[in-house]
Amino acid sequence: MATNTLYLRTPAKINLSLVVLGKRPDGYHELLTEMVMIDLYDDLLLERTTDPGLHLCLSGRPVDGDLASNLVLKALSLLWEAVKKKGLNPSGGFAAELTKRIPVGAGLGGGSSNAAISLWGANRLLGNPLSVDELREIGRGLGSDVPFFLGSPRAMGVGRGDLLIPLPPPEPMVILLWNPEIPLSTPSVYKAIDPSSLEFRGTVELTEKERSNRIGSLLKFGNLVNSLEKPAIGLCPQIGKGIEFLEKIRPGNVRMTGSGPTVFARFPGREHALDVSREMKAELGGWAGVFNLLVEAPVPGM
């Protein structure tokens, strides 16, 4: 029996590594980034309605900006257009209720995840007229991280970070997150990069072999590295304080994720991580939580 309603969860992610090599010909930056999903979720209720149009109701954490600019509505609109281009003309519309739990503007990919899972869910409610590759292509136009959430829970992103190489599921691991609750805009962090710190001062145009070699080196050594950390700390010094706090407890297991300001640390056990998260909040304020790496894709068939 066909369903008209889906209850979905959209996960956050962390970047175990994020290397900015230089500027691409299209103006974006050439990246190498290992991403893994974690079990911190926003909740999404998606319903196909008989009334035309797209509707979104938000609750939970506040989200800046006009509701019409939310990535869920943008994703649903683009999906609807793509379905019509295939010669289909579905009736009605969609209503979405999104409960935000993932910190906003935090380098955790919450908005991208919302968009990706909205694409998947709406496509399913319409009878799957689009392939996963077509959904990823739509997602690529919404943001570099969106295609990642339509695949395996661990992947290497290259190019803008939107070209994905699936990796084996991660080993089970406990992750402590700390966020100073000071949102950072991704463009501002990239703008603050010191060009002299990049491997390529001119335009980056890597061959597939060159990309493959660099990916192999990054995975082989397994170092936690983030080229955006220094410019982000320049904009938000609290990030540095969070890293310093955690490095005293888990040296070599601490990094900022994405464009920040969230900091993460790897822990062998949950109880220790919970104790540290409480100490960190008491000393530095902000938000903290303890989560696990996902070993399965957030939606079936990925």
Secondary structure, DSSP 8 states (H G I E B T S, - for coil): ---SEEEEEEEEEEEEEEEEEEE-TTSSEEEEEEEEEEEEEEEEEEEEESS-EEEEEEEES---S-GGG-HHHHHHHHHHHHHHHTT----SEEEEEEEE-S-TTSSS-HHHHHHHHHHHHHHHHTT--S-HHHHHHHHHHH-TTGGGGGS-SEEEEEETTTEEEE-------EEEEEE-S----HHHHHHT--GGGSS-SSB----HHHHHHHHHHHHHH---EETTHHHHHHH-THHHHHHHHHHTTSTTSEEE-TTSS-EEEEES-HHHHHHHHHHHHHHH-SEEEEEEB-SS-SSTT-
